[in-house]
Amino acid sequence: MRLDRVYVAKMMYGVYDLVAQGRFAPVTTVLAVVTGPPGPQA
């Protein structure tokens, strides 16, 4: 399954938004995992 860059961007926006809202403690490490091969879209 190829990942659409739009979906990855939406996920990262959501992560950044949660951080901006203060949903995580200041010392929390947040890890976003993007699976799939890198490369140009077909």
C-alpha positions as a Markdown table, in Angstrom:
| # | Residue | x | y | z |
|---|---|---|---|---|
| 1 | Met | 0.0 | 0.0 | 0.0 |
| 2 | Arg | 1.5 | 3.3 | -1.0 |
| 3 | Leu | 1.0 | 6.2 | 1.4 |
| 4 | Asp | -0.4 | 9.4 | 0.0 |
| 5 | Arg | 1.7 | 12.4 | 1.1 |
| 6 | Val | -1.6 | 14.2 | 1.9 |
| 7 | Tyr | -2.4 | 11.7 | 4.6 |
| 8 | Val | 1.1 | 11.9 | 6.1 |
| 9 | Ala | 0.8 | 15.7 | 6.2 |
| 10 | Lys | -2.6 | 15.5 | 7.9 |
| 11 | Met | -1.2 | 13.2 | 10.5 |
| 12 | Met | 1.7 | 15.4 | 11.2 |
| 13 | Tyr | -0.5 | 18.5 | 11.4 |
| 14 | Gly | -2.6 | 16.7 | 13.9 |
| 15 | Val | 0.4 | 15.8 | 16.0 |
| 16 | Tyr | 1.7 | 19.4 | 15.9 |
| 17 | Asp | -1.8 | 20.7 | 16.8 |
| 18 | Leu | -2.0 | 18.4 | 19.8 |
| 19 | Val | 1.5 | 19.6 | 21.0 |
| 20 | Ala | 0.4 | 23.2 | 20.5 |
| 21 | Gln | -2.7 | 22.6 | 22.6 |
| 22 | Gly | -0.6 | 21.4 | 25.4 |
| 23 | Arg | -2.0 | 17.8 | 25.3 |
| 24 | Phe | 1.5 | 16.4 | 26.1 |
| 25 | Ala | 3.7 | 17.2 | 29.1 |
| 26 | Pro | 6.6 | 19.5 | 28.3 |
| 27 | Val | 9.2 | 16.6 | 28.7 |
| 28 | Thr | 7.2 | 14.1 | 26.6 |
| 29 | Thr | 8.8 | 12.6 | 23.6 |
| 30 | Val | 6.3 | 12.2 | 20.7 |
| 31 | Leu | 7.1 | 9.7 | 17.9 |
| 32 | Ala | 5.2 | 9.7 | 14.6 |
| 33 | Val | 5.8 | 6.5 | 12.6 |
| 34 | Val | 5.3 | 6.7 | 8.8 |
| 35 | Thr | 5.4 | 3.2 | 7.2 |
| 36 | Gly | 6.0 | 2.6 | 3.6 |
| 37 | Pro | 8.7 | 3.1 | 1.1 |
| 38 | Pro | 10.0 | 6.6 | 0.5 |
| 39 | Gly | 10.1 | 7.9 | -3.1 |
| 40 | Pro | 8.1 | 9.6 | -5.8 |
| 41 | Gln | 4.4 | 9.0 | -6.1 |
| 42 | Ala | 3.2 | 6.8 | -8.9 |
